[in-house]
Each structure stands twice: as structure tokens, then as C-alpha cells.
Amino acid sequence: MIVMAQTKIPANIFNKYPGKRVAIVNGRVIASSLNATVVYKQAKAKYPHKKVSIFAVPRREDKYLLV
């Protein structure tokens, strides 16, 4: 069973963290890195009992494929 949760993404995330992975808890970025595993471990160390969302922030030059 897959459970998808809706996460509030901060507005300035695209300008501040392009090309990085970020951990979001309660609508706030709490960790960022190029490595998703590092971000997850940092987030769980800070908030062990909260649900952590990992988001890959696209760079401005990245192209989107719409299917």
C-alpha cells in the first residue's frame, strides 16, 4: 500500500536550493544536500517522530517532460 501525503512546499525553495535535495517538515526546509540519504538522516536526527518529505528541487536549466 502506498500512502501519499500532501506537503506544503515553501515558495522560495526554487531560488534558494536549485539542484539539491531538501527535507521538509511542517512546511519548512530543515536540511539540504546533493545526497537524499544525507538529507533524510539529518532530518530524522532533528525530528525523529515527524513525517519527513524529501523533495528534489529542479534547476532552472532542467527541462520538464510532460506526458
C-alpha positions as CSV (number, residue, x, y, z in Angstrom):
1,M,0.0,0.0,0.0
2,I,1.3,3.4,-1.0
3,V,0.3,6.4,1.1
4,M,0.9,9.8,-0.4
5,A,0.8,12.8,1.8
6,Q,0.3,16.4,0.7
7,T,3.3,18.6,1.7
8,K,3.3,22.3,1.8
9,I,6.4,23.5,-0.2
10,P,7.9,26.9,0.6
11,A,7.7,29.5,-2.2
12,N,11.4,30.4,-2.1
13,I,12.7,26.8,-2.4
14,F,13.3,27.1,-6.2
15,N,15.5,30.1,-5.9
16,K,17.3,29.1,-2.7
17,Y,18.0,25.3,-3.3
18,P,18.3,24.6,-7.1
19,G,19.7,21.2,-7.9
20,K,19.6,20.0,-4.3
21,R,17.5,17.5,-2.3
22,V,15.7,19.1,0.7
23,A,13.9,17.7,3.7
24,I,10.6,19.4,4.6
25,V,8.8,19.1,7.9
26,N,5.7,21.2,8.7
27,G,6.2,23.4,5.6
28,R,9.8,24.3,6.5
29,V,13.1,23.2,4.9
30,I,15.1,21.6,7.7
31,A,18.0,20.1,5.7
32,S,19.5,20.3,2.2
33,S,22.3,18.5,0.3
34,L,23.0,16.9,-3.0
35,N,22.5,13.5,-1.5
36,A,19.0,12.4,-0.5
37,T,20.2,9.9,2.1
38,V,22.2,12.5,3.9
39,V,19.2,14.9,3.9
40,Y,16.9,12.1,5.3
41,K,19.4,11.2,8.1
42,Q,19.8,14.8,9.1
43,A,16.1,15.4,9.2
44,K,15.4,12.3,11.2
45,A,18.1,13.3,13.7
46,K,16.4,16.6,14.2
47,Y,12.8,15.4,14.1
48,P,12.7,11.7,14.9
49,H,8.9,11.5,15.4
50,K,7.8,13.7,12.5
51,K,7.0,12.7,8.9
52,V,9.8,13.9,6.6
53,S,9.2,14.7,2.9
54,I,12.2,14.7,0.6
55,F,12.0,16.9,-2.4
56,A,14.4,17.2,-5.4
57,V,14.5,20.8,-6.4
58,P,14.9,21.3,-10.1
59,R,17.5,23.6,-11.6
60,R,16.4,26.5,-13.8
61,E,18.0,24.8,-16.9
62,D,16.4,21.4,-16.3
63,K,13.7,20.5,-18.8
64,Y,10.4,19.1,-18.0
65,L,8.8,16.2,-19.9
66,L,5.1,16.3,-20.0
67,V,3.4,13.0,-20.9
